[in-house]
């Protein structure tokens, strides 16, 4: 794992040189009622909607202007830049749009400030998303965007073959191995480059088989199980037998989306944002695909709960403005824009049954079902290292460098070493 840390550090140094940021020293946090201009840091906005949302705030808060800072697309790079800024204590970012899996890590390190639950519309949000915003019983973030993995499939091809979308791994494997080649397509792809996306895909497979990677306390390793071997074995078998193409081992979200959108895949596991892009003019699959829940061993599987939370830097110079921005971003109006402008799943529960929205986004009922059944990623104060270990070990496994049993045993050892630091 040293090579991974060294590579990440190199990318981080390059990024800091480009932005002109220099560490060293800390900046005192502003008084709790301090107001003024703030920054919001986020990973790259793939649909370009977020600036429009912030324009709405800025037009009514001229003295509390929010500057949007877009970091790279890759989650690992976003994490590295955010963590370095938070660790320095300089308050470079006031509000951070963080992956839901980072809430526990950032809170455990004391980098983000606890929030007042009464200041947020928590009762209007999907219950399943609230757990991602808490750490050891306290609220540290505002749920902002939720997400659940979906199965995109070529409806035109399955209809021609008289087939329904697969509900089980066996059906997916059969169709990916037999139907796809008859139409010159690869069978199935997810996000299998060794990064956070691979951790998510593996976690989904393990959860779908009835297993877990860590226990609920985040300190107990549970990956050494028959369920984990079954989940990882399913993915390894796909690569070995060819219905998961070798190219998929280099895919992140966008590479896999383009492979499906350009007509090269029968099945794709990806997030809901793909729906609008694959339906847009110029897409080779527009009007030809459908969306279904992820399959599992014996029926619908379990998605990993994705999305992002908004957190306030513990060293923010204007924490009152930052807190008010969180309330604005979780309001019903902004949450509607999250869906209609950003093609992202909102956390406001009533929007999933809004007739106007369900007519425009017919996948919403499937998405709501997937979100409600989704499982959170391991909640650990050492989540970054947990994710790196899962991605590194399972990447080797997908490349057939070790057996299923040996890979799970190695992962068990590495995770036990990592979580021991949190005890």
Secondary structure, DSSP 8 states (H G I E B T S, - for coil): -HHHHHHHHHHHHHHHHHHT----S------TT----EEEEES--SSS-HHHHHHHHHHH-TTS-EEEEE--SSHHHHHHHHHHHHHHT----SEEEEEGGGHHHHHHTT-B----GGGS-GGGB-HHHHGGGEETTEE--EEEEEEE-EEEEEHHHHHHTT-----BHHHHHHHHHHHHHHTT-EEEE---STTHHHHHHHHHHHHHTT--SB-TTSSSB---SHHHHHHHHHHHHHHHHTSB-GGGGG--HHHHHHHHHTT-EEEEEE-TTHHHHHHSTT-TTTTSEEEE--BBSSSB---BEEEEEEEEBTT-S-HHHHHHHHHHHTSHHHHHHHHHTT--EESBGGGGG-HHHHHH-TTHHHHHHHHHH-B-----TTHHHHHHHHHHHHHHHHTTSS-HHHHHHHHHHHHHHHHGGG-
